[in-house]
Amino acid sequence: MRKNLVGSMFVVLVLVFAVGVAGAGENYKGFERGDALITAKDLKQLVDAKDPNLVILAVAKTTDYRLGHVPGAFQIWRPDYEPKEGVEYPYEGMALDREDFQVFARKFGINDDSKVVIYDHKYDATRVWWLFYLYGKTDCRVLDGGAKAWKEADYDTDMLAPDLPDNPGTFTATTALSGWSVSMTTIWRGKTSEDYQLWDTRGGAEWTGEKLKGGAYAKGRIPWAKQCDWPAFKSGTEFKTAVETQKALDEYGFDSTKQQMFYCQSGVRTTTEIFALYLMGWEPAQLHNYDGSWIEWSYYHKNLPDSGAILCEACGK
């Protein structure tokens, strides 16, 4: 009888432990891939443990970073992981190629087995997550709630930037994941194919053509796109739960049998939605970021006015 009691208690303890681990990992907020997120509490434990494999990247403008950042976090901002305008492309906002991204990542001591955590102040962390995934490091994690969650937990922050490691990391960027980034050609293909859904993840004024955001060459939208503004998948700076995310997907009409393409201004806000669908368990092969987004599309709208193609719904040209 005593043996049975001890055995039962052991089973209960194992189940409790398993549920606790799942709650902070793969089933976080009910997501199939909840381990792609990390809570401020779990990140604090890694920081306090001085985990030698931990590399934290703060995607932040200098002012935000200097007002207090997660201890040990390296500051990065868009120019650090984008080619200079006019070098490879006549417009800004594109992703670095494989070799340049590898140099970028290694600078922070990132190895293939590094525990990379990325956080932001609004929506840039998922863009950097998307870049790592593009080049083969698929285990990076995004801090749910970003800098706001860390500070609201009243955890310590640093004001000064850490020194870069004396020796660069050994991270090896793979060939870019096919389809994870798509070009104008694929967007055009989707116009006449029932296999694709194209989503404009920008806000209302950009969608209607009332607002021209800096960097773009014209107002408007791609004519056959549907709008799904990126905040549909977040509550403030935190990602919504799986139940809330599914509700949004149903309301907007996402079809899980189709290929999903996303664009915004420069392929940043798009990654909020790509990441949300990834958390839900959608296959990466279904999710496509139009990296050039509206900046590239409007560039060709301006520079190829006589192409005969309708590039912008707002002006009908």
C-alpha positions in Angstrom: 0.0 0.0 0.0 2.8 2.4 0.9 4.6 1.6 -2.3 1.5 2.5 -4.3 1.1 5.8 -2.4 4.7 6.7 -3.0 4.4 5.8 -6.7 1.2 7.9 -7.0 2.9 10.9 -5.4 5.8 10.5 -7.8 3.5 10.5 -10.8 1.7 13.6 -9.5 5.0 15.4 -9.0 6.2 14.5 -12.5 2.9 15.7 -14.0 3.1 19.0 -12.1 6.7 19.5 -13.2 5.8 18.7 -16.8 2.9 21.1 -16.8 5.1 23.8 -15.3 7.7 23.4 -18.0 5.1 23.4 -20.7 3.5 26.5 -19.3 6.8 28.4 -19.9 7.7 26.7 -23.1 6.0 25.0 -26.1 2.4 25.6 -24.9 2.9 29.1 -23.6 -0.4 31.0 -24.1 -1.8 27.9 -25.8 0.5 28.2 -28.8 1.8 25.1 -30.6 5.2 26.8 -30.9 5.0 28.9 -27.7 8.7 28.2 -27.0 9.5 30.8 -29.7 8.5 33.4 -27.0 10.2 33.9 -23.7 8.8 35.7 -20.6 10.5 38.4 -18.8 10.7 36.1 -15.7 12.4 33.3 -17.7 14.8 35.8 -19.3 15.7 37.2 -15.8 16.6 33.7 -14.7 19.0 33.2 -17.6 20.6 36.6 -17.0 21.0 35.9 -13.2 22.5 32.5 -14.0 25.0 34.2 -16.2 24.3 31.6 -18.9 27.5 31.7 -21.1 25.4 30.8 -24.2 23.0 33.7 -23.8 23.1 36.6 -26.3 20.5 39.3 -25.9 19.8 41.7 -28.8 17.9 44.9 -28.0 16.3 46.2 -31.3 16.2 49.8 -30.2 16.9 53.4 -31.2 19.8 54.9 -29.2 17.6 57.0 -27.0 15.4 54.1 -26.0 18.4 51.9 -25.3 20.2 54.5 -23.2 17.1 55.0 -21.0 17.7 51.5 -19.7 18.1 48.1 -21.3 18.2 44.4 -20.2 21.6 43.8 -18.6 24.1 42.6 -21.1 21.9 43.3 -24.1 23.6 44.6 -27.3 21.9 47.4 -29.1 21.0 46.9 -32.8 18.9 49.0 -35.1 17.8 48.7 -38.7 20.9 50.1 -40.5 22.9 47.4 -38.7 21.1 44.5 -40.5 20.2 46.2 -43.8 22.4 47.0 -46.8 23.0 50.7 -47.5 20.6 52.2 -49.9 22.2 52.3 -53.4 24.7 49.5 -52.7 22.7 46.5 -53.7 19.3 48.1 -54.1 18.2 51.6 -55.1 15.9 51.7 -52.1 16.2 51.0 -48.4 14.9 48.4 -46.0 16.1 45.1 -47.6 17.6 42.2 -45.8 21.3 41.6 -45.7 22.6 38.7 -47.9 23.9 35.5 -46.2 27.5 36.5 -45.9 26.9 39.9 -44.5 24.3 38.7 -42.0 26.7 36.1 -40.8 29.3 38.8 -40.1 26.6 40.8 -38.4 25.6 37.9 -36.1 29.2 36.8 -35.3 30.1 40.3 -34.1 28.0 39.7 -31.0 29.6 36.4 -30.2 26.7 34.3 -31.6 27.5 30.7 -32.3 25.2 28.0 -33.8 24.2 26.9 -30.3 23.8 30.4 -28.7 20.6 31.1 -26.9 19.6 34.3 -28.7 16.8 36.4 -27.2 15.5 39.4 -29.1 13.4 42.2 -27.7 12.1 45.6 -28.9 10.0 48.6 -28.0 7.3 48.1 -30.6 7.5 45.6 -33.4 11.1 45.2 -34.7 12.1 42.1 -32.8 10.2 39.7 -35.1 12.0 41.2 -38.1 15.3 40.1 -36.6 13.9 36.7 -35.6 12.7 36.4 -39.2 16.2 37.1 -40.5 17.8 34.5 -38.2 15.2 32.0 -39.3 16.0 32.9 -43.0 19.6 32.0 -42.5 19.1 28.8 -40.5 19.0 29.7 -36.8 15.5 28.7 -36.0 15.7 28.6 -32.2 15.9 32.4 -31.5 13.3 33.6 -29.0 11.3 36.9 -28.8 10.7 38.5 -25.4 6.9 38.7 -25.0 6.1 42.2 -24.1 9.5 43.5 -25.0 11.2 46.2 -23.1 7.9 47.3 -21.5 7.4 43.8 -19.9 11.0 43.8 -18.5 10.6 47.3 -16.9 7.1 46.6 -15.6 8.5 43.6 -13.8 10.8 46.1 -12.0 13.9 44.2 -13.1 17.3 45.9 -13.1 18.4 47.7 -16.2 21.8 48.9 -17.5 22.5 52.3 -18.9 25.9 51.5 -20.5 26.4 49.2 -23.5 28.4 45.9 -22.9 31.7 45.5 -24.7 31.6 43.4 -27.8 33.3 40.0 -27.3 37.1 39.9 -28.0 36.5 36.9 -30.4 33.7 36.8 -32.9 31.2 34.0 -32.8 31.1 31.0 -35.1 27.5 31.1 -36.3 27.2 29.7 -39.8 24.5 31.2 -41.9 22.8 28.7 -44.2 21.5 29.3 -47.7 18.4 31.5 -47.4 15.2 29.5 -46.6 13.3 29.2 -49.9 10.1 31.1 -49.9 10.6 32.8 -46.5 11.4 36.0 -48.5 9.7 36.6 -51.8 10.1 39.1 -54.6 7.7 41.1 -56.8 7.6 38.2 -59.2 5.9 36.0 -56.6 3.5 38.8 -55.6 2.5 39.2 -59.3 2.0 35.4 -59.5 -0.4 35.5 -56.6 -2.7 38.0 -58.4 -4.1 35.4 -60.7 -3.7 32.3 -58.4 -6.3 31.1 -56.0 -3.5 29.4 -54.0 -2.3 32.7 -52.5 -3.6 35.3 -50.1 -1.8 38.7 -50.0 -2.1 40.8 -46.8 -1.3 44.5 -46.4 -0.2 44.8 -42.7 -0.1 48.6 -42.6 -2.5 51.0 -40.9 -5.6 52.7 -42.3 -4.0 55.9 -43.6 -1.3 54.1 -45.6 -3.9 51.6 -46.9 -6.2 54.2 -48.2 -3.4 56.3 -49.7 -4.0 59.3 -47.4 -0.5 59.0 -45.9 2.9 58.7 -47.5 5.4 57.1 -45.1 9.0 58.2 -45.3 11.0 56.0 -47.7 8.1 55.2 -50.0 7.9 56.7 -53.5 4.1 56.9 -53.8 0.9 56.5 -51.8 -1.4 53.6 -52.2 -1.6 49.8 -52.0 -1.3 46.7 -54.1 -4.7 46.4 -55.8 -5.5 42.7 -55.0 -4.3 42.8 -51.3 -6.5 42.5 -48.3 -5.8 44.6 -45.2 -5.0 43.0 -41.8 -3.2 45.6 -39.6 -0.5 44.1 -37.5 -1.9 45.1 -34.1 -4.6 42.5 -34.6 -2.2 39.9 -33.1 -1.0 41.9 -30.1 -2.3 43.4 -26.9 -0.1 46.3 -26.4 3.4 45.0 -26.6 2.5 41.4 -25.8 1.3 38.7 -28.3 -2.3 37.7 -27.8 -3.2 34.2 -26.8 -3.7 31.3 -29.2 -7.5 31.6 -28.8 -7.5 35.3 -29.5 -5.1 34.9 -32.4 -7.4 32.2 -34.0 -10.3 34.6 -33.5 -8.5 37.3 -35.4 -7.5 34.8 -38.2 -11.1 33.8 -38.6 -12.4 37.4 -38.6 -10.0 38.5 -41.3 -10.5 35.3 -43.4 -7.1 33.6 -43.3 -7.3 30.3 -45.2 -5.0 27.7 -43.8 -5.0 25.8 -47.1 -3.4 28.7 -49.0 0.0 30.3 -49.2 0.2 33.5 -47.2 2.1 36.6 -48.4 2.6 39.7 -46.4 3.8 43.3 -47.1 4.0 46.6 -45.3 6.4 49.5 -45.8 9.7 47.6 -45.6 9.0 44.0 -44.5 9.1 44.7 -40.7 5.4 44.9 -39.6 4.8 41.9 -41.8 6.9 39.7 -39.5 4.5 40.3 -36.5 1.8 38.4 -38.5 4.3 35.8 -39.8 5.5 35.2 -36.2 1.9 35.0 -34.9 1.0 32.3 -37.5 4.3 30.5 -36.8 3.4 30.4 -33.1 0.0 28.9 -34.1 1.8 26.1 -35.8 1.4 27.1 -39.5 4.1 25.6 -41.7 7.0 28.0 -42.5 6.7 27.0 -46.1 3.3 28.7 -46.2 4.5 32.0 -44.8 6.1 34.5 -47.2 7.5 38.0 -46.4 7.6 40.4 -49.4 10.9 41.9 -48.3 10.8 44.8 -50.7 7.2 45.6 -49.6 5.7 49.0 -50.4 9.0 50.7 -50.7 10.0 48.5 -53.6 6.6 48.4 -55.2 6.2 52.2 -55.1 9.7 52.6 -56.5 8.7 50.8 -59.6 5.4 52.5 -59.7 7.3 55.8 -59.9 10.1 54.8 -62.2 8.0 52.6 -64.6 4.9 54.8 -65.1 4.3 53.5 -68.6 4.6 49.8 -67.8 0.9 49.3 -68.4 0.5 47.5 -65.2 -1.8 48.6 -62.4 0.6 49.0 -59.4 -1.4 51.3 -57.1 -5.1 51.1 -56.3 -5.1 54.6 -54.8 -4.2 56.4 -58.1 -5.2 53.7 -60.5 -1.8 53.6 -62.2 
